[in-house]
């Protein structure tokens, strides 16, 4: 006869409710671990997906993800002249917030180096890569933009031609991919009145300068687009992605770029570390701290529950001792109940979590190693939490059965 099973059957309702409560608590612990893992994956996703060996960014900045970076677009041609460089691609990255159907929508805009990169390597679930240099976009499913929808960004409308999955920025916003030209148009879009005022200001400055007085025709250029005025130059991009010729070491090529005084160069690993130690670090630490605290709370609650269950059957334990039941039989009953409570709670946490976690606003990633680690922790907690009940059971005297 198994005393643990018999006692559970006798108090089935209480044990079931207790198990569900422990399961919900463990589900939160499991979810916190998944969110922690998801934050890391989302933060490094784009860095890993674009397939660059080196990142060239503005001098003394930490790259396009950790902070703002501005470099001239012609840096691509300079980079291609470096020995060991196979390809050099433009890269633009920024975040915008607009309204759609009366609700805010945040989009992490990524500019692809057309026509070298059309987005063929992205994880598509529908649609196709970019086929035109303008007015097409690839959106992640999280943005909720259906295939074929036209959305206004800036002064133009862009058609969704492709849908990806799990392409998310470090802040949890869905990624949208455009050509570099379109991404820059969206980033530097300003109202028409602001354009007019800027052109008038240029004309006024030119008219008042010595050059404007000597050559009045120069002031006519004040009304041109900024990209058509040689003194102003083209709009700047966020970074240049470098792919190295197979067989060439990253260190050799990076040392050449490091000698350029206007840029900084990072490997993929360095770019990932900068991001994880920068914008993502505090979030990671906070989620990790919550996970540890919830694990401790789960252990305390399980210990109190088992202690309460032991208090409820002190008379039964005394009676068992009175009829000659050995202590190991009684202690085994409490330990088995603790293990059953932990295993059943873990099972409930897993089953319910698999249904709820996909609905979370942030990605929840549960790996086999994390699930196994949590299972071991639950077993350890179950054993440790039974100590309080065992301690109370050992203090029960057999003659107490005659007093009740």
PAKE-22479 format. One record per atom (N, C-alpha, C, O): x, y, z. Coordinates in steps of 0.1 Angstrom, whole numbers, plus 5000, padded with zeros to 4 digits. Example, Ala and Ser with C-alpha at 12.3 -4.5 7.8 and 13.67 -1.06 7.14 Angstrom:
! PAKE-22479
513249435078 512349555078 513249675078 514249675085 512849785071 513749895071 512950005079 513450115080 
END
This chain:
! PAKE-22479
500849885000 500050005000 500950135000 501850145009 500750224990 501450344990 500750454998 499650494994 501350495009 500750595017 500550725011 499550795013 501550765002 501450894995 500250904986 499551004986 500050794978 498950794969 497550794976 496650854973 497550714987 496350704995 495950835001 494750875002 496950905006 496651035013 496251135002 495351225005 496851134990 496451224979 494951194975 494251294973 494551074974 493151034971 492251084982 491151134979 492751084994 491851125005 491651275005 490551325009 492651355000 492551494999 492751544985 493551634982 492051474975 492251504961 492051644957 492751704950 490851704962 490551834958 491651934962 492052024954 492051934974 493052024979 494352004972 495052104968 494751874970 496051854963 495951894948 496951954943 494851884942 494651924928 494752074927 495452124918 494052144935 494152294935 495552344938 496052434932 496252274948 497652314951 498552284939 499452364936 498352174932 499152144920 498952244909 499952284903 497752284907 497452384897 498152514900 498752584892 498052554913 498752684917 500252674915 500852774910 500852564919 502252544917 502552544903 503652604898 501752484894 501952474880 501952614874 502752644865 500952704878 500952834873 502152914876 502652994868 502652894889 503852964893 505052914885 505853004881 505152784883 506252734875 506152774860 507152794854 504952794855 504752844842 505352984840 505953014830 505153074850 505753204850 507253194850 507953274843 507753104859 509253094859 509753044845 510753094840 509052944839 509352894826 509253014815 510153024807 508153094816 508053204807 509053304808 509553364798 509553334821 510553434823 511853384816 512653464810 512153254818 513353204811 513253214796 514253244789 512053184791 511853194776 511953334771 512453354760 511453434779 511553574775 512953614775 513453694766 513753574785 515153604787 515853554774 516753624768 515553424770 516253374758 515753444746 516553464737 514453484745 513953554734 514553694732 514853734720 514853764743 515453894742 516853884735 517253964727 517553784740 518953764734 518853724719 519553784711 517953634716 517753594702 517353714693 517853734682 516353794698 515853904690 516954004688 517054074677 517754034698 518754134698 519854104687 520354194681 520153974686 521253934677 520753874664 521553834655 519453874662 518853804650 519353874637 519853804628 519154004636 519554074624 521054064621 521454044609 521854074631 523254064630 523653924624 524553924615 522953824628 523353684623 522753664610 523253584602 521553724607 520853694594 521453764582 521353704571 522053874583 522453954572 523753894565 524053924554 524453814573 525553744567 526753824564 527453814554 527153924573 528254004571 529453964580 529153914591 530653974575 531853934583 532354054592 532754034603 532254174586 532654294593 531654404591 530854404582 531554494601 530654604601 531554734602 532354744611 531354824592 532054954592 531055054596 529955064590 531355124607 530355224612 531155364615 532355374613 530355454619 530955594622 531955574633 531855494642 533055654632 534155654641 533655674655 532955764658 534155594664 533955604679 532455584682 531955634693 531655524674 530355484678 530255324679 531255264675 529155274684 529055134686 528155064676 527654954678 527955134665 527255064654 525855104652 525355174661 525155054642 523855094639 522755044649 521655094649 523054944657 522054884666 522154944680 521154974686 523354974685 523555024698 523355174699 522955224709 523755244688 523555394688 523555434673 523755354664 523255564671 523155614658 524555624651 525555664657 524555574639 525855584631 525555644617 524555614611 526455734613 526255804600 527555804593 528655854597 527555744581 528755734573 528355764558 527155734554 529255814550 528855844536 528655714528 529355614530 527755724518 527455604510 528555564501 528755444498 529455654498 530555624489 531655544496 532655494490 531455514509 532355434516 532355284511 533355214512 531255254505 531155114499 532255094488 532854994488 532455204480 533455184469 534855184475 535755124469 535055264485 536355264492 536655124498 537755074497 535655064504 535854934510 536054824499 536854734502 535454834488 535654734477 537154734472 537554634467 537854844474 539254844469 540154784479 541354764475 539754744491 540654684501 540854534497 539954464494 542154494497 542354354494 541754254504 541754284516 541054154499 540454054508 538954074509 538253994515 538454194504 536954224505 536254164493 536654194481 535254074495 534554014484 533354104480 533154134468 532554144490 531454234487 531354344498 531754314509 530754454495 530454564504 529054614501 528754644490 528254604512 526854644510 526454754519 526954764531 525554844514 525054954523 524054894533 523454794530 523954964544 522954914554 522355044561 523155134565 521055044562 520355144569 519455084579 518754984576 519355144591 518555094601 518055204610 518755284615 516755214612 516055304621 514655254624 514155164618 514055314634 512755274639 511755394637 512055514640 510555364632 509555464631 508255414637 508055294640 507355504640 506055474646 504955554638 505055674637 504055474633 502955534626 501555484632 501555414641 500455524625 499155474629 498555394618 498655434606 497855284621 497155204612 495855164618 495855094628 494855194611 493455164617 493255214631 492655154639 493755334633 493655404646 494455344657 494355394668 495455254654 496355204664 497755224660 498055234648 498655244670 500055274667 500755144662 500455034666 501655164652 502355054647 503855094647 504155194640 504755024653 506155054653 506854954643 506654834644 507655014635 508354944624 509854964625 510255084626 510654864626 512054874625 512454864610 512354754604 512854974605 513154984590 514554934587 515554984594 514754844578 516054794574 516154824559 515354784551 517254894555 517554914541 518454814535 519554794541 518054744525 518954644518 519654704506 519054794499 520854664504 521654724493 521254674480 521754564475 520354744474 519854704461 520954734450 521554834451 521154644439 520454514437 521254394442 520854284440 522354424450 523154314455 522354234465 522454104465 521554294473 520754224483 519254254481 518854374483 518554164477 517054174475 516254114486 515054104486 516954054496 516253984507 515953844504 515053784511 516753784495 516453644492 516653544503 516053444504 517553584513 517953494523 516953504536 517153424545 516053594535 515053604546 514153484548 513853424538 513653454560 512753344562 511353374558 510553414566 511053364545 509753394540 508653284544 508953164544 507453334547 506353244548 505353274538 504353194536 505453384531 504553414519 505253524511 506153604516 504853534498 505453634490 506753614484 507153494482 507453714481 508753704474 509753814479 509353904486 510953814474 511953924477 511554044469 510654044461 512354154471 512154274464 512554264450 513554204446 511654314441 511854304426 512054434420 512554444409 511754544427 511854674422 512754764432 512854734444 513354864426 514154954434 513355044443 513955104453 512155064441 511255154448 509955094451 509355014444 509355144462 507955124465 507554984468 506354944467 508454894472 508154764477 508754734490 509754794494 508154654499 508654624512 508354484516 507354414511 509254424524 509054294530 508754314545 509554374552 507654264550 507254294564 507154164572 506854054567 507554174585 507454064593 505954044597 505154134598 505553914600 504253884603 503753954616 502553984617 504653984625 504254054637 503654194635 502854244643 503954254623 503454394620 502054384616 501354484617 501554264613 500054254609 499754314596 498554344593 500754324587 500454384573 500254264564 501254194561 499154244558 498854134549 499554154535 499954274532 499754054528 500454054515 499554134506 498354114505 500254224499 499554314489 499054444495 498654534487 499154464508 498654594514 499554704510 500854684509 499054824508 499854944505 499755034518 498655064522 500855074523 500955154535 501755274531 502755274525 501255394536 501955514534 502955544544 502655544556 504255564540 505355594549 506055714542 506655704532 505955824549 506455954543 505556004532 504356004534 506056034520 505256084509 504855974499 504156004490 505255854502 505055744492 504255634498 504255614511 503655554490 502955434494 503855314490 504355304479 503955214499 504755094497 503954974498 503054954507 504154884488 503354754487 504054644494 505254624492 503354574503 503954454509 504054334499 502954284495 505254294496 505354184486 505854054492 505853954486 506254064505 506753944511 506453954526 506454054532 506253834532 506053824547 507053724553 507253614548 507753774563 508653694570 508153654584 507053704588 508853564591 508453524604 509653534614 510753494611 509353584626 510353594637 511553684633 512653664637 511253784625 512353884622 511954004630 511154094626 512554014642 512154114652 513454194657 514554134657 513254314660 514354394665 514654374680 513854304686 515654434685 516054404699 514954464708 514854424720 514154564704 513054624712 511754554710 510754594716 511754444702 510554364700 509654414689 508554364687 510154514681 509354564669 509654474657 510754424655 508554454649 508754374637 509654454627 509554574626 510454374619 511354434609 510554444596 509754364592 510854554589 510354574575 511554604566 512354694570 511654544555 512854554547 512554634534 511554604527 513354734531 513154814519 514554824512 515554774517 514554884500 515854914495 516455034503 515755104510 517755054501 518355154509 517855294505 517655384514 517555314492 516955444488 515655474494 515455584499 514755374495 513455394501 513655414516 512955494522 514455334522 514755344537 515155484540 514755544551 516055544532 516555684534 515455784532 515355884539 514555754522 513455844519 512555854531 512055954535 512255734537 511455734549 512055794561 511455874569 513355774563 514055834574 514255984574 514056054584 514456034562 514756184561 513556254555 513656364550 512356194556 511156264551 510856384560 510756364572 510656494554 510256614561 509056684554 508856664542 508256754561 507056824555 507456914544 508556974544 506556934534 506757024523 507157174527 507957234521 506457224538 506657354542 508057364548 508757474546 508557264555 509957264560 510957264549 511957334550 510657194538 511557194526 511557334520 512657384517 510457404519 510357534513 511157634522 511957714516 510957624535 511657714544 513157694543 513957794543 513657574542 515057544541 515657594529 516757654529 514957584517 515457644505 515457794505 516457844500 514557854511 514558004512 515758044521 516358144518 515957964532 517157994540 518457984533 519358064535 518557874525 519757864517 519957984507 521058034506 518858024501 518958134491 519358264499 520158334493 518858284511 519158404518 520658404522 521358504521 521158284527 522558274531 523458294519 524458364520 523058234507 523858254495 523858394490 524958444486 522758464491 522658604487 523558694495 524058794490 523658664508 524358754517 525858724517 526658804522 526258614511 527758574511 528458644500 527858694490 529758654501 530558714490 530458634477 530458694466 530358494478 530258414466 528858444459 528858454447 527858464467 526558494461 526558634454 525858644444 527258734460 527258864453 528058864440 527758924431 529158784441 530058784429 529458694418 529658724406 528858584422 528258494412 526758464416 526458364422 525858554412 524458544416 523858414411 522858364417 524358354400 523758234395 523958114405 523158014404 524858124414 525058014424 523858004433 523557894438 523158114435 521958104444 520858024438 519957984445 520858004425 519757924419 519857774424 518757714424 520957724428 521057594433 520457574447 520257464451 520057684453 519457674466 518157604466 517657544476 517457604454 516157544453 516257394448 515157334445 517457344446 517557204442 517457104454 517457154466 517256984451 517256874462 518656874468 519656904462 518756844481 520056844488 521056744481 522256774481 520556634476 521456544470 521956594456 522956534451 521356704451 521856754438 522756874440 523256934430 523056914453 523957024456 525256964460 525356904470 526356984452 527556914455 528156954468 528756864475 527857074473 528457114486 527857034498 528457014508 526556984496 525856914506 526156764506 526256704517 526256714494 526456564493 525256484495 524256534500 525356354492 524156264494 523856234508 524656264517 522756174511 522356134524 523256024529 523655944521 523456014542 524355924548 523655794552 522455794556 524355684552 523755554556 524255514570 525055594576 523755404575 524055364589 525355294590 526155314599 525655204580 526855114581 527155054568 526255064559 528254994567 528654914555 528954774559 529754754569 528354674553 528554534557 529654474547 529454484535 530654414553 531754354545 531654204545 531654144556 531754144533 531953994532 533353974527 533854034518 534053884534 535553864531 535653744522 534953644522 536653754513 537053644504 537353524512 538153534522 536853404509 537153284516 538653254517 539353274506 539153224528 540653204530 541353324536 542453314540 540653434536 541253554541 540853574556 539653554559 541753614564 541353624578 540653764581 541053864575 539753764590 539053884594 540053984600 539954104597 540953934608 541854024614 542754104604 542954224606 543154044593 543954114583 543154224577 543654334575 541954194573 541154294566 540654404576 540754524573 540354364588 539854464598 540954554602 540754674605 542254514602 543354604605 543454714595 543954824599 543154684582 543254794572 542154904575 542455024575 540954854577 539854944580 540055024593 539755144594 540754954603 541055024616 541955144614 541955234623 542755144603 543655254601 542955374595 543655484594 541755364591 540955474585 540455564597 539855514606 540755694596 540455774608 538955814609 538555874619 538155784599 536755834599 535755724602 534555754603 536255604604 535355494607 535855394618 537055404621 534955314623 535355204632 534955074626 533955074618 535554964629 535254844623 535054734634 535854734644 534054654632 533754554642 533454414635 532854414624 533854314641 533454174636 532054144641 531454224649 531554034636 530154004640 530053974655 529154014661 531053904660 531053874674 531154004683 530454014693 531954104678 532154224686 530854304685 530454364695 530154304673 528954384672 527854324681 527054394686 527854184681 526854114690 527154154705 526154174712 528354154709 528654184723 528354324726 527854354737 528654414717 528254554719 526754574722 526354654730 525954504714 524554514715 524054454728 523254514735 524554334732 524154264744 524554344756 523954334767 525754404756 526254484767 525754624767 526054704777 524954664757 524454804757 522954804759 522554794771 522154824749 520754844750 519954734757 518954744763 520554614755 519854494760 520254444774 519554374780 521354504779 521954444791 520954464803 520754364810 520454584805 519554604817 518354514816 517854464827 517754504804 516554414803 516854274806 516154204813 518054224801 518454084804 518654064819 518153964824 519254154825 519554144840 518254144848 518154074857 517354234844 516054244851 515254114850 514754064859 515154064837 514453944835 515053824843 514353744848 516453824842 517153714849 516853724864 516753624871 516853844870 516653864884 515253814888 515053754898 514253854880 512853814882 512753654882 512053604890 513453594873 513453454872 513953384885 513353294890 515053434890 515653384902 514753404914 514553314922 514153524915 513153554926 511953464925 511553414936 511453444913 510253354912 510553214916 509753144921 511753164912 512153034916 512253014931 511852914937 512853114938 512953114952 511553114958 511253044968 510653204953 509253204958 508553074956 507853024965 508753014945 508152874942 508652774953 507852694958 509952784956 510452684966 509752714980 509452624987 509652844983 509052874996 507652834997 507152775007 506852864986 505452824986 505252674987 504352624994 506052594979 505952454980 506352404994 505652304999 507252465000 507652415014 506552445024 506252365032 505852565022 504752595031 503552505029 502852465038 503352475016 502252385013 502452245019 501552185025 503652185017 503952055022 503952055037 503451955044 504352165043 504352175058 502852185063 502552115073 501952255056 500552255059 499952125058 499152075066 500252055047 499651915045 500151825056 499351735060 501351845060 501851755071 501151785084 500851695092 500951915087 500151955099 498751895099 498251855110 498151885088 496751835087 496751685090 495651635094 497851615089 497751475092 498751435103 499251325103 498951525113 499851495124 499251375132 499951295137 497951375134 497251265141 497451135134 497751035141 497351135121 497551015113 498950965114 499250845115 499951055114 501351025115 501650965129 502350865130 501051025139 501250965153 500650825154 501150745160 499450805148 498850675148 499650575141 499850455145 500250615129 501150515122 502350485131 502750365131 502950575138 504050545147 503550455158 504350375163 502350475163 501850395174 501750255171 501950165179 501350225158 501150085154 502450025148 502449915144 503550105149 504850045146 505450075132 506350015128 504750175125 505350215112 506650275114 506750365122 507650235106 509050295107 509050445102 508150485094 509950525107 510050665103 510250675088 509750765081 511050585082 511350595068 510050585059 510050645048 509050505064 507850495057 507050625057 506550665047 507150695068 506450825069 507150935062 506551015054 508450935063 509251025056 509151005041 509151105033 509150885036 508950855022 507650905017 507550945005 506550895025 505250945021 505351095018 504851145008 505951175027 506051315025 506951355013 506651445005 508051275011 508951305000 508251274987 508351344977 507551164986 506851124974 505751224971 505551254959 505051274981 504051384978 504751504972 504151574963 505851544978 506551654973 507051644958 506851734950 507551524955 507951494941 506751494932 506851544921 505651434936 504451424928 503951574925 503451604914 503951654936 503551784935 504451864925 503951944916 505751844925 506651914916 506451864902 506451944893 506451734900 506351674886 504951714880 504951754868 503851704887 502551744882 502551894879 501951934869 503051974888 503152114886 503952154873 503552244866 505052084871 505852114860 505152074847 505152144837 504451964847 503651914836 502552014832 502352054820 501852074842 500852174840 501452294834 500952354825 502652334840 503252454835 503652444820 503552534812 504152324816 504552304802 503352304793 503352374782 502352234796 501152224787 500452354786 500152394774 500252424797 499552554796 500452654789 499952744781 501752654793 502652754787 502752744772 502852844765 502752614766 502852604752 501652664745 501752694733 500552674751 499352744745 499352894747 498752964739 499852934758 499853084762 501053154756 500853274752 502153104757 503453174753 503353234739 503853344737 502853164729 502853224715 501953354715 502153424705 501153374724 500353504724 501053614731 500453724732 502153594737 502853704744 503353804734 503653774722 503453934738 503954034729 505454024725 505854064714 506253964734 507653934731 507753784728 507053704733 508753754720 509053604717 509453534729 510353584737 508853414732 509253324743 509953204736 509253124730 511153184738 511953074732 512352974743 513053014752 511852854742 512152754752 512952644745 512552584736 514152634750 515052534744 515052404753 514552404764 515452294747 515452164755 516352174767 516052124778 517552244766 518452264777 517752344788 517952304800 517052454784 516352534795 515252454802 515152464814 514452374794 513452294800 514052184809 513452154820 515152124805 515752024813 516352084826 516252024837 516952204824 517452274836 516352304846 516552284858 515252354841 514152384850 513552264857 513152264868 513552144849 513052024855 513951974867 513451934877 515251994865 516151954876 515952044888 515952004899 515752174885 515552274896 514252234903 514252244916 513252204896 511952164903 512152044911 511552034922 512851944907 513151824915 513951864928 513651804939 514951944926 515651994938 514752064948 514852044960 513952154942 513052234951 512052134958 511752154970 511552034951 510651944957 511251874969 510651854979 512551824967 513251754978 513451854990 513251815001 513951974986 514252064997 512952115004 512952135017 511952134997 510652185003 510052075012 509252115021 510351955010 509851845019 510551835032 510051775042 511651905033 512451905046 511651955058 511751895068 510952065056 510152125066 509052035071 508852015083 508351965062 507351865066 507951745073 507451695082 509151705068 509751585074 510251625088 510151545097 510751745090 511151785103 510051785113 510151745124 508851835108 507651835117 507251695120 506751655131 507251605110 506851465112 507751395122 507251315130 509051415122 509951355131 509651395145 510051315154 509051505148 508851555161 507551505167 507251525179 506751435159 505451385164 505751255173 506451165169 505151255184 505251145194 504051045191 502951095189 504350915193 503250815190 502050835200 500950815196 502350875213 501250895222 500251005219 499251015225 500651095209 499751205205 498551145198 497451215197 498551025193 497450965186 496350935197 495150935193 496750915209 495750885220 495051005225 494050995232 495651125222 495051255228 494051315219 493251395223 493951275206 492951325197 491751245195 490851285187 
END
